[in-house]
Amino acid sequence: MYRGTPVALKRLSISPTAELQDQRRVWIVSNKTLKNKFILPLLGIDRDTFKPYFAMVSPWMEQGNAFNYIRKNGTHFLFEAAQGLAYLHSMNSVHGYLRGANILITNDIHACLADFGLTVFSDTTETTNTSTSNRAGNVRWMAPELIDPQRDVYALACVCIELYTVAPPFTGLTDGSVILQVITGKRPSRPGEPLSDELWDRMSECWAEDAKTRPSVEAVVRILEKLCSVEESTHRWSLDVVTAESGSQKGSPHKGSAETGVSHSS
């Protein structure tokens, strides 16, 4: 609890050397200035619970992560995650650690990004709850190049695979095999329905070998906004059709029986 509010703690399991203390101060200052509805806020740092290590303090997301809602809202949450990335990039910050488990869901059912900027500490984080990811298998979301805003774009397309398969990219392969696949230009396989052709084509562009040819995250936001709009329109049209058909059937159930010659004895 923090000031009467449930919180999540994420411990950095590294010795607090002078160099890392300096990195921590810079990281805390920069992250506490980031405020966006699609970004999980940093409330502070806990120096006591895991002495001599410290832990990040963030709001507890009771709704868990995006996997609890992906069946009907995959594109929607991908769109919101992209908006969170666009905000980070606009603030000259890189997430660097994007994966499905780091897209948490707020109480009003919106996506928000967690664990951004942790690459300054390498793979040295441990979590005290299940709302954030562990360290294993990070290579599955990593682009071939070093830390760069376009790495986040690559990882976002990998998250798309997660949201539509409920499995990590390159599922069934060892981490070593994944690395070999990526450096030889291979990318995750396409999931089946309901992933649309257009969404797959746009996400495939995010995996371009040359990071400079990948779309910017702002471009991805515009693409996903369009796709979400189309999906919502299609959904509303389907509901209208079902409602109309249901209404016409309710008005004449016995008439239908008479016309087909079906009779019921008493």
C-alpha positions, 0 to 999 in steps of 0.5 A, spaced: 500 500 500 502 507 498 498 512 501 492 507 502 492 505 494 494 498 492 501 498 488 506 494 485 513 493 486 518 491 481 525 490 484 532 491 480 536 485 482 543 489 481 548 491 486 547 499 487 553 501 485 555 508 484 554 508 477 547 505 477 545 510 483 547 515 478 543 512 472 537 511 477 536 518 479 536 520 472 531 515 470 527 516 476 527 524 474 525 523 467 520 517 468 516 521 473 515 527 468 512 522 463 504 523 464 499 520 459 493 516 459 497 510 456 503 510 460 503 507 467 505 512 472 511 511 476 509 513 483 516 513 486 522 508 489 522 503 495 529 503 498 527 499 504 523 493 502 528 489 498 535 492 501 540 493 499 536 493 492 531 498 490 524 497 487 519 501 483 513 503 485 507 503 480 499 503 481 496 496 482 492 494 475 487 490 478 485 488 471 491 485 469 494 485 462 491 485 455 491 478 455 485 478 459 481 482 453 484 480 447 479 476 444 474 482 442 479 488 443 486 486 440 486 491 435 484 496 440 489 495 445 494 495 440 492 502 437 492 504 445 499 501 446 501 505 439 499 511 442 503 510 448 509 509 444 508 515 440 508 519 447 514 516 449 518 517 443 515 525 443 519 525 449 525 523 447 524 516 450 524 509 448 520 503 451 525 498 449 522 492 453 515 492 450 511 485 450 504 483 451 505 482 459 507 490 459 501 492 456 496 493 463 489 494 463 486 500 467 480 500 471 476 503 465 479 498 460 484 502 457 491 500 455 497 503 459 505 501 458 509 499 463 516 497 464 519 503 459 526 505 459 528 499 463 534 498 458 538 502 462 539 497 467 539 491 462 536 485 464 536 486 471 529 486 473 525 482 478 517 483 479 513 481 485 507 480 482 504 477 475 502 484 472 509 485 469 514 480 465 520 476 467 526 476 464 526 470 460 525 470 452 526 477 451 530 476 444 523 474 441 521 481 441 528 484 440 529 488 433 536 486 430 539 493 431 541 496 438 536 501 442 532 505 438 525 508 437 524 503 431 526 498 435 519 499 439 516 499 432 518 492 431 516 490 438 509 492 437 508 488 431 511 482 435 505 484 440 500 484 435 502 476 434 501 475 441 494 479 442 492 474 436 495 468 438 495 468 446 502 466 445 509 469 444 512 470 437 516 464 434 512 460 439 515 453 439 522 455 438 528 456 443 531 463 444 537 460 440 533 458 434 529 465 435 536 469 434 538 465 428 531 466 425 531 474 426 539 475 424 537 471 417 531 475 416 526 471 418 520 474 422 514 471 426 509 467 422 502 469 420 496 467 425 489 465 422 483 469 423 481 474 426 487 478 424 485 482 417 490 482 411 491 489 412 493 489 419 498 483 417 501 487 411 502 493 416 505 490 421 510 486 417 512 493 414 514 494 422 519 488 421 523 491 415 531 489 416 533 496 415 530 500 421 530 506 417 525 503 412 520 501 418 514 506 419 514 511 425 510 509 431 506 516 429 504 512 422 502 506 426 498 510 430 494 513 424 494 506 421 491 502 427 486 508 428 483 507 421 483 499 422 479 500 429 474 505 426 473 500 420 472 494 425 467 498 429 463 500 423 463 493 421 461 491 428 455 496 429 453 494 422 453 486 424 449 488 430 444 492 426 442 486 422 442 481 428 437 486 431 433 487 425 432 480 423 430 478 431 425 484 431 422 481 424 422 474 427 418 476 434 412 479 430 410 473 427 412 466 430 405 463 429 404 465 422 411 462 419 408 455 422 401 456 418 405 458 412 409 452 412 403 447 413 406 445 420 400 444 425 400 442 432 395 437 436 392 439 442 
